[in-house]
């Protein structure tokens, strides 16, 4: 079964699908090893990995190539976080065709102006395009896909922009009318209250997706109990863990002027070989190199 078909079926049939952010094939492989259902090709993570703000600085080509590499590395569905679609509805058509060809199972497009600021940035620019303009983007995305199972997710930033529950709900309804396969509703509140209220009030058959970064106390049991949320995205935990681990390891090596102290607590080279697939490569060598 194609990743697109598997993801669409999961959103329709499973109580909850869980995916996690990655910005390279190694992270995608470790996510699958941990038991995640799929990969979030995170714009925030890739921006951080490249050492630039998540502000539409990373190009579509850069993000697309990482998405392609992750889709090639794992069998799990890859959901591409394409921010505002890299421009207007015409840009969205091009992006959807390219991401589908690259092996992504879905794209998520948000209703902010291009270029954007990342959602959880204090004091960030959170300006939204008009509802009708964004409907055009969703319709364009649907028209561009060649695989009918390729999933188009509309993301509303109305709560992030402080526009309130009513505006978020009205936009979500409009995006469903435009043909979105799912709606991602995002919040930067430190409690899940407004997301829970939104999910309980949701009255469409189209599934909701959430990203519980700001309100991690909302666990999967509580999310599943809401019934309308079918996709949970752990959006940036991988790159945050990397920042902490590298700071600790690099700092210890410099403080101790050597690597002996860190060597016992970090994975061995052999462990990295396993993740890379070196044992399988050596089996192939024994089989095919003559």
Secondary structure, DSSP 8 states (H G I E B T S, - for coil): --HHHHHHHHHHHSS-EEEEEESSHHHHHHHHHHT-SEEEE-HHHHHHHTTS-SSS-S-HHHHHHHHHHHHHH-SSEEEEE-TT-SSSHHHHHHHHHHHHHTT-SEEEEESB-SS---TT-TT----B--HHHHHHHHHHHHHH-SSTT-EEEEEE-TTTTT-HHHHHHHHHHHHHHTT-SEEEE----SSSHHHHHHHHH--SSSEEEE-TTTTTTS-HHHHHHHSSEEEEEE-SHHHHHHHHHHHHHHHHHHHHTSSHHHHTTS--HHHHHHHHTHHHHHHHHHHH--
